[in-house]
Amino acid sequence: MKPWFGGRTELSPPGVDLAAQGFPLTGGRLDLIAGKPVPALLYRAGNHIINVFVLSAPLGDRGETFTRRGYTLRHWDEGDLGYWAVSDASPDEFAKFERAFRAVSGG
């Protein structure tokens, strides 16, 4: 993943492999947020997709969770990267994904 994002955005997110935990990485893309290209990683969770957007982290891990229109949004920071995960997967599946991602990525 890192080579593909190189030169397309300021950040090159870690392509965390979670296939063994049941969340295969299915791809990546660039989205525009506030006019800036932001890397997004796509994971499969059963019949659902979990999008993980990667931005520069502000200070401190806020550990925020929101629910909007049937989607769960979860934010956490690891080092100088901030992660926003978004999905309509069940809250239990979403929490399992976050634990797996953070365990493998070192967060």
N, C-alpha and C positions, 0 to 999 in steps of 0.2 A: 504494500500500500504506500509506504513512504516515498518510493521513487515516483509514483504517479502524481502524488500531491506536490512534490518538489517543483518550485518555480511557479506553481499555480496559486499558492497561498503562502502567507507568512508562517503558518504552522504546518507541521507534518505530523499527524497523529500516529500513535502506535497502532498497528494493525493487530490487536489482541486476538489470538486464536482461541475461541471458546467452543469449538466443535465437540470436544470431548465432554464438555459440560452440558451439551444439548443446545447450544446457541451458535450455529455456524455463521461465520462472517460471509455475507453474500455479495458485498461490494462496497463501493464508496462513491461519493459525488461531492461537488461543490454547490452550496446554496449561498444566496446572497442574504445577509442579515445587516440591516442598516447600511446597505450599499457596499459592504465588504464581503469578499469570498470567504466562506467558512466551510472547512472540511466536515463531512458527515460520513459516518461508518454505518453500514446497514447489517443488522443481525437478524436471523430468523429465530422465532420462538414459537414452535408449532406452526399454526396457521397465521401467526402475527409477525409483523416486522418491528424491530426496535431500532430507531434512529438515534445515533449518538453524535451530537454536534460538539466540536472541539473549538474552544476559544481561549484567548489569553486569560489566565486566572487573576481575579482580584485577590486581595489578601484574605486569607481565612476560608475554611471549608464551611460554607453555610449549611450544607446538608438539607436543602429545601426540597419539599415534595408538594406538587400541586396536582389537582384534578380539574380538567376543563373538558366539557363536552364529550365525555367518555374516554378521554386520554389521560394518562398519568405522565407527568413531567417531573424528573428528578435531577437535581443539580448537586455536584460535588467537585471539589478541587483536588488535584494531585500535582504537587510541585507548582510549576508555572503554567499548567494547563487546567482549564475549567471544562467540565463535561456536563452537557445537558442531554439526558436520555428521554425519549418520547415514545410512547407506545399505547396501543389499546389492549395489550396483553393483560391478563388478570394481575391484580396487585401481588399475589403470591409469586407468580412467574416473573414479574418485573423485579421484585426484591431478590429472587434467586439469581437473576441475570446480573444485577448490580453487585452482589456479593462475589460472583464468579469473575466479573470484569475487574473489580478492585483487587481481588486476590492475585490474579495473573499479571495485572499491570503494576502492582506494587503499591496500590493506594490504600 
